Amino acid sequence: MLALSRKKNEALIVNNNVEITVLEIKGEQVKLGITAPRDVPVYRKEVYAQIQQANEEAVSGESMDALKKLLGSI
């Protein structure tokens, strides 16, 4: 992990096309602004984890069996 120190209104660039700016610092909370192309998804980590879990559940054994039956496989 790369750890960087930034002050309010300072930014960093990721992959030449994503800019992350520190907008506000209040106690232990930091507000970030993210500028990225529309085709680059940006999620909070906990939301991303929920999406991943939902995707895994969608392709679970039960769902896959139903899909195989629907498609005439097995």
C-alpha positions, 0 to 999 in steps of 0.5 A, a space after each residue: 500500500 502506498 501511503 500519502 499525506 495530503 492537505 486540504 485542496 491537495 490532490 493526487 492522480 491515479 492512472 493518468 485519468 483519475 484525480 482525488 482531491 481532499 475537500 475537507 477535514 473534520 476531526 477523523 473524517 476526510 471528504 474526498 472529491 473524485 474526478 474520473 471518466 464516466 466509464 470508470 466505476 467508483 464505489 465505497 469499499 463496503 458497497 463494492 463488497 456487497 456488489 461482489 457478494 451479490 454477484 457470487 450469490 447470483 452464480 452460486 450452485 443453485 443458480 447455475 443448476 437452474 441456468 443449465 436446465 434452462 439452457 438444456 445442459 446436463 
